[in-house]
Amino acid sequence: MQQMTEWNVWTQRSVELLEKGYLDKLLQVYKGESDPSRPVPKEVEEKLREAYKAYEGGQNSPGAETKLVEAVLNARKKVGRSPFNHPYVPLVYYLVSEKAKKENKTLEEALQEVASKHPETIRILAKEALKRGVEALIQRLNEPPEINRQMGAMFKRWYKERLKGEIEGRLPGPTKPNIVVVSPEKSRPEQAPLIAEGEAGIIIYTGSDEALKEAAKENLGLGEKEELGTKGVDFYVIIRHGPEETWHLTGEVKFQSDFGGNQDNQKLVAEASISLDLKKRHIGIVVVDGMPVVSKFRGWDVLGKTTIVTSVLLLPDLIAELYQKGEEALGL
């Protein structure tokens, strides 16, 4: 494993969090409790039971297969999730939904056309639904939403509602900088004077990833075809270290719960977000938590003095120290 002495100071500090109750503190951003179970509309359950019973009762004709798949897609439409996981369910659902929308058809009518072109796919999905049992299908619809799928929303909520207070708590003295939270999607006309006149010491931009990306490109003076050197922009913060020194901090946020598969793919995507342009004072970082920190960044060969990878728990510290120290805070 790479030695910590070769890492950026913010990566080193992230690993040191393991001795300071890292996982418990992480719950402040990524809560570990799922939301309550979600009720299933009565008509959705009844339709699923009826279609399942007809197919199970030996009426495994193409019509019965299509009816069962229709009930599965109807559940996905009305409840927002499928009664069982299968890679082809979202594909069929997309084809059916697009056809229904474009041709002003009902879900049933659109599915009939899709089924006529993909009969074997419909047959397999019906068989997969049958294997699970109708009670299991309904139980899955009742289950709380998976926590793993909520991590991005959890970060966005913390970022919008709590980051400002976390930064203020890390700045000493009675005189605090003016920290503002602004959405470029709603307040674009206010951006330029806000930055130019120095009315805020720290500006936290909130909104969609695309809006943050466009705001950063505009404020950095990048051309339309120029990129930030990142795959995505999950956050964008401006830090003014004195009247003549403005820093732009952008980043990609990841929570990796295990090794392998899609988790490793996320790491590769995240690594593409790391960039540093001292001339423009733009810092592109990766904020990553979970297994990378717990494993002390096993497999992260990209780490070095000029690559800033850090925990979300240290993001307020990084912003506060940039405001106080400027480039010195980067530990280059």
Summary of the structure (lengths in Angstrom):
residues: 332
radius of gyration: 24.8
end to end distance: 21.0
largest distance: 77.7
contacts: 1014
relative contact order: 0.14
helix: 55%
strand: 12%
